[in-house]
Amino acid sequence: MLILKNGNVKPVAGENFTGDILIDNGKIADLGTELEKSFPEAEIIDVSGCTVIPGIIDAHCHIGMWEDGIGVEGSDGNDPYKPVTPELRSIDGINPYDRSYGEACAAGITTVVTGPGSANVIGGQFTAMKTAGKDLDDMVIKFPLAMKAALGENPKRVFSGQKAFYTRMAVASLLRKALSDAKEYDEKIKAAGDDESKLPKTDHSLEALLPVIRRELPLKIHAHRIDDIMTAIRIAKEFNIRCTLDHFTEGYMYIDLIKDDIDALGAGIIVGPYMSGRSKIELRNASMEAPGILYKKGVKFAIMTDHPVIPVQYLPVCAAVAVREGLPEDAALEAITKNPAEIIGLGDRIGTIERGKDADIAVFSGDPFDFRSRCVLTLVNGKAAHSEL
């Protein structure tokens, strides 16, 4: 048992309070004051004067897929041997011992959603994992979490270089074909029933897409430009699939036009990265004001780093910049805790400080959005993954 004592707690669920958090068996067991009186056997860590928040969550990055400081030898995020590769599994490419996991912990980040890049029209399966643990199996929360797809410049650039295709029409067509093939494959399986002789020949690519077609797994769609965002919405509606719209760079400019469709789909919105240069035409309208605009329009969203585009440890800084540009502080905190947890379907375990949830907690020396504040303690599943106390 462990008690975090006398912290200024922002649970992102209920009212802020100054008091204690009891942790037992990796879970948040109780909240209150003077908890040591009821649990005298508990270890006590005094966090007086510190701000205590839920562990921070990055809902879209590539940590462990592009290893830090290595180069091509550690580049395992894109494999453009063909445009559609749903069978690729991020857990086979993640290096959980990459130094960036330690840097994430030192910044209060306790959960990351990582996987393939955006070279392919369909790139493979994403993983949700904790940033600390004895090995990858211990760190994984859910695999697969989502299936990656990409629209726009990236697949165009990669495969036009191979003279495979050149246009956005072709990208969308390939995505549609893959989903159509998976739907037909699923229908054949259902038609076969218990008669194994009637089952179609196993196709590993289509097997990987079955959970998408069956609405068990969302399609995680990379889309910057508004026309690509609208194509993503169109395809999601056509196939009645769950999806998240990732990057959403120009979405703030046309949110009145597309909000009803987003709400009808229940699409998750994951925005960013905003602290990088406009390195390609798709990013010409990138704006740090976007989170504040989306908030004012009633859109729930998460802020992401796209690590290594923005190093994962700067996710709190990304949120702080959004605050400077008009996003309320409470909304910014939700955008890196509660909202990503809910968008990735893990809100029952992480994202807020509540009884029964995973004891993923970040303790800051001051305001988490003050650049001068330090994360002095990070707990992952109730264990110290980083400590300066």
N, C-alpha and C positions, 0 to 999 in steps of 0.2 A: 504493500500500500504506500501511496505517496500523496502528500498534500502540498499543493501550491498555495502559499499563505499570503493573504493580504494584497492580492493583485488588483489592479484596476481592470476589471474583466469586461470585454466587449464580446458577448457570446454570439452576436449576429442572430440571435433567437431570443426574444424577450428583452427586458430592460438591462442596460449596463449596471454593474454593481461593483463595489469594492468588497472583496472577500476571498473565499477559499474554493479550491477545486480538489475533490478527492478522486484519486485514480486507483483502480484496482483491476488486475488482470488485463491490462491494456485498454480498459474502457473507462469512460467518465462515470464514476459511481454516484457522486453527489456534488451539490453546489450549496454554498451557504457561508456562515461565519463560525469561527471557533470550532471547526470540525475536529480538531485534535482532541477535544474533550470527549467526543464519542468514539474516536479511533486513536487511542493513545499509542498504539503500536506502529502507527504510520510514520514513515520518514517525512520530514518537513523541509521544504525549500522556501525560504522567505523571498517573495518577489515584491515586497513593499515598494511603492513608487513606480513600478513597472506596468506597462500595458500588456494585457494578456488577450490574445485573439486566437481564433481557430487556425489550425495549420493552413498555410496558403496552398492553393491548387492552381496548377497550370494546365488548362484544358486542351492545349494544342502545342506540342513541341516535338523535338526530335533528339532529346537527350539520350545518350547511349548509342544512338544510331550514327551520329557523326561525332566521333570521339574528339575530346578537347586536346589541341596541341599535337596532333598526330599527322593529319593530312590524309592522303588517299588510302593509306593502310587502315585507317579507322573509319573510312567512309562507307557505311553500309545501309544508307537510307533510300537510295534509288537504284533500281536494276532494270534499265530500259532494253531488255532483250526482246521484249514485245510490248505493245501498248497496254494490254489488259492482263494484269497479274494478280488477281484476287487471292490466289493460293499462297502468296508470300506472307509469312508470319513474322511480325516484328520481334516476337520473343526469341527468334533464331538469329536476330541481328543485334540485339541490345547487349552492350557491355555494362553490367551493373556496377562495375568497379571503376568506371570512368570518374575522373576527379571532379567532374561537374556535379555529381550527386552530393559530394561533400560540401561544395559551394552552395548548392540548393538548400541543404540542411542549415548551413550557417546563415541563410537569409530568411529562415522560417518557412521554407517551402517543403511540404510534407507529402504531397501527391502530385504526380505528373502523368499526363496522357501523351504517350510517345509512339512513334511509328514511322512508316515510310514517308518519303517526300512527295513532291508533286510533279515528277517527271512523267509519270504514267497516267493514262486516262483512269485506270483503276490500279492502285499501287499496292494494296495488301491490307492486312489486319493490324489495327492499333491495340495497344496495351495500356491499361491503367495500373499504376504501380506506386508504392511508397518510395520515398527517397533514401530509406535506410532499411537494412535487414541483412541477414547472414548470407543470402544468395538470392538469385533472381526469383526462384519459386517462392521464397519467403516474402519477397517484396511485391509480387504481383497481387493486385486486388481483383482484377477481372481481365481475362483474355478469352476470346476477343472482345474488345469493347465497342469497336466500330470498324467499318470498312472505308478505306480512304479512296476518294475519287478527286479528280482535278479537271478544271475547265480553264480555258484561256491560254495565256502566253506560254506557260511552262511546257505542257505536252506538245504544243505547236512547235516550240523551239527545238525540243529534243528530237522529235520524230520528223520534222522537216529536214533536219540535218541528216537523217537516215533516208530521206526521200520516201518516207512512208505515207505521210499526209501533211497538209499545209494549212488547213482552215479550221475555224471554230465549228463549222458544219460537220466536219469529219470527226472532231472530238466528241461532239454530242451524239453523232450516229454510232460511234463505237461504244459509248456508254449505254445507249439504248439497246444495241444488239446484245451486249453482255447481259443486261437485265432481262431482255426477251428470251434469250437462250436459257437463262436460269429459271425463268417462269415456266417455260416448256418442259425443262428437265424435272421441275417440281411436279408438274401435272402428270408426267409419266410415272413418277414414283408413287404418287397417290393412286393412279389408275391401276398400278400393279398390285396394290393391297398386300396381302400375305403371300402372293405367288412370286417367289424370288426369280423364277424363270422369265418373268415379264419385266423385271427391273432393267432400266437402261444401264449401259456400261458405265462404270464409275468414272466420273470426270472431276478431277480434284479442283479445277478452277470453278466449275459450276457448284460443286459441293460447298465451296467457301462462300458463294453468293446466296445459297439457300436461306440463311438466316436474315439476309437483307430483304429478299422477296417475301419472306414470311413475317416481316415486321418485328423480328426478334432482335435485330441489330440495325443501328442507324448507318446511313451512308454519310460519311464525313467529307463534305464537298468543299474543296478549295476553290474560292471564287472571289476575285477582287472587283472586277468591273461590273457595272450594273447590268449589262447585257448578259454576262455570265451568271450573275445572281438570278436573273429572271429565267435563264435556261435551266438552272438547277431547280428552281421552283416548279417550272413546267414539267420536268422529268419526274420529280418527286410526286407530283399530282397524277401524272400518267400511270405510274406504276404503284401508286398508293403505298409508298415506302416512307419510313421515318428518316429524318435527315438532320444534320447540323450544317449551317452555312458558316464556313470558317474563313477568316480574314474580313470579308464583308466590307471591303475598303470604301466602296462608293455607296454602300447601303444607306448611310446617313443622309445622302443627298436626295434620295428618292423614297425615303421611308414611308411617306404618305401614300405613295403609289403601291407599295408592296406589303404594307403591314397586315392587311386583311388576309392575304395569302399565307403569310408567315404564321399568323395566329391560327388559321384553319389547319395548316399542316402540323402545328405544334413544333415548328422547327427551332432548334437551339441556335443562338447567335453567339459566335465566338470571334471577338474583334482583335485586330492587331496584326503584326507588331507596328507600333507607332513611333518608336525611337530609332528608326533606321532611315537611311537616305532613300530617296525616290529613285531606286536603281533600275527601274524599268517603266515602260509607258503605263502599265496597269496601275502604278502607284502615284500617278501624277496628281491625283486628288486626295491622297492620304492626308488626314488632318487629325491632330491631337484633340480637336474640339468634338470629334465624332462621338465619343462615349457620352459626353454631356448632352448632345443633341438627341441621341437615342434614348437616354434616360427621360428627357423632357417629353418625348413622344410615347412613353410608356412601354418601351421595349426592354425585356430582360436580356442581359448579355453577360458574357464573361470576357475578361481581358487576358490575352495570351502573349507569350514572348516569341514563339516560333523558334526557340533555341535550336541551333546556335546563332540565328539571325540577331536576336537580342539574348545575351547570356541569361540563363534562367534565373540567376540570383537577383536580377534587376526587375523582376515582376512587380515588387512593391513600388519601385521607382516609377514604372510605367503607370501604375494606378495613381501615384502622387502627381504625376504630370497631368493626368486627366482631371484631377481635383483642381489643379492650378488653372485649367482651361474650362472649368465650369461644372464638373461633375461633383455633386455633394459627397462629403467624406463618407457618410454611411453607405451611400450607393457604391462608392469605390471599394469599400471593404467587402461588400456583398459580391462585387464583380470578381474578386479573387478568392472567395471562400464559398459562401452559400450558393451563389448562382452557378459557378462551374460544377459544383457537386451535383446540383439538380439537373443541369443540362446533360451531364454524362451518365445520369441515372444512378448515382451513388449517394444521393442526399439522405438516405436512411443511415448511412455510416459515417460520413465526413461532412465538413463544411460549416458546422456550427458547434458551439460548446453546449451540449445538452446531455442529460443523463442517458446512459446506454450507448452513446456513440463512441467511435474510436478515440482514444486519448491522443489525438494529433493536435498539438498546441504550440504556438509561437509566443515567446515572451520578449518584448522589446523594452529597451531602457527608457524610451519616451514614446512620442507619437510615431506609429509605424510609417506615416507619410512624411515625417521630417527626415530629410536626408542624413541628418547628423545622428539619428537614433540607430542603435545597434540591436540586432537580435542577440540576446544574451542566453537564451535557452530555447531549444527546439526538442519537443517530445514527439516521437513517432511510435504509435501503439504503446504509449506510456513509458517508453524508454528514452533516455537522453541521447539524441543523435548529434547534438551540438550543445556545448555549455561553456559560458564564460563566467559562471557564478561560482 
